[in-house]
Amino acid sequence: MRVFETVLVAIFAALGVRSFVYWSRRPLEGTVFSHHVAFALFLTGRIGFWFSLAGIFLVSALSDVGGRAFTDDMAEFRWMMAVPISLAALQLVAGVFLGRTSSRQ
């Protein structure tokens, strides 16, 4: 196990836990069901982003590099790179939806 990746796993996992604790205490004052769905998607994107980054570095820390480059080492886990991007996009779309609809209530 490599030290740098292990430190990043701990940092990103701590940020995920912190984000979960912080955002789970913030209530949504909307009464429309679609606002609650958008808020749940926003939270999924925001919290899941940190845990997905921690997961990428955990896989990198647990793999045996053996002198290969990072891209060669992570070739079979290439799909994991799309997860944080997808979660960030989910957070962005849900945040824009919540921002536009909250002023119409």
C-alpha positions in Angstrom: 0.0 0.0 0.0 1.4 3.4 -0.9 1.4 6.2 1.5 0.4 9.1 -0.8 -2.7 7.4 -2.1 -3.6 6.3 1.5 -3.4 9.9 2.7 -5.6 11.0 -0.2 -8.1 8.2 0.5 -8.3 9.4 4.1 -8.8 13.0 3.1 -11.4 12.3 0.5 -13.3 9.9 2.8 -13.2 12.5 5.6 -14.6 15.1 3.1 -17.3 12.7 2.2 -18.3 12.1 5.8 -18.2 15.8 6.5 -20.3 16.6 3.5 -22.8 13.9 4.6 -23.1 15.3 8.1 -23.3 18.9 6.9 -25.9 18.4 4.2 -28.0 15.9 6.1 -28.7 18.6 8.7 -29.9 21.2 6.2 -33.6 20.9 5.7 -35.4 21.6 2.4 -38.2 24.0 2.8 -40.0 23.2 -0.4 -43.3 21.5 -0.5 -43.2 20.3 -4.1 -42.2 16.6 -4.6 -39.9 17.5 -7.6 -37.9 19.8 -5.3 -37.3 17.0 -2.9 -36.2 14.7 -5.7 -33.8 17.3 -7.0 -32.4 17.9 -3.5 -31.8 14.2 -3.1 -30.0 14.1 -6.5 -28.0 17.1 -5.4 -26.9 15.4 -2.2 -26.1 12.2 -4.0 -23.9 14.1 -6.4 -22.2 16.2 -3.7 -21.6 13.4 -1.2 -20.9 10.7 -3.7 -18.3 12.8 -5.5 -15.9 12.7 -2.5 -16.4 8.9 -1.9 -15.9 8.1 -5.6 -12.6 10.0 -5.5 -11.6 8.1 -2.3 -12.5 4.9 -4.1 -10.3 5.7 -7.1 -7.3 6.3 -4.9 -8.1 3.3 -2.8 -8.0 1.0 -5.8 -4.7 2.8 -6.9 -3.2 2.3 -3.4 -4.1 -1.4 -3.3 -2.9 -2.2 -6.8 0.7 -3.4 -7.4 2.2 -0.9 -9.8 5.4 -2.9 -10.6 7.0 0.0 -12.5 4.1 0.6 -14.8 2.5 4.0 -15.4 -0.7 5.0 -13.7 -2.7 4.7 -16.9 -1.4 1.2 -17.5 -2.1 0.3 -13.9 -5.7 1.6 -13.9 -6.6 0.4 -17.4 -9.1 -2.2 -16.2 -10.7 0.4 -13.8 -11.1 3.1 -16.5 -14.8 3.2 -15.9 -14.1 4.5 -12.3 -12.9 7.8 -13.8 -16.4 8.5 -15.2 -18.1 8.1 -11.8 -16.9 11.5 -10.3 -17.6 13.3 -13.5 -21.1 11.9 -13.6 -21.7 12.8 -10.0 -20.4 16.3 -10.5 -22.7 16.7 -13.5 -25.6 15.3 -11.5 -24.9 17.9 -8.7 -24.6 20.7 -11.2 -27.9 19.9 -13.0 -29.8 19.4 -9.7 -28.4 22.6 -8.3 -29.4 24.6 -11.4 -32.9 23.1 -11.2 -33.2 23.9 -7.5 -31.9 27.4 -8.1 -34.4 28.2 -10.8 -37.4 26.7 -9.2 -36.9 28.0 -5.6 -37.7 31.6 -6.7 -41.1 30.6 -8.2 -42.6 29.3 -4.9 
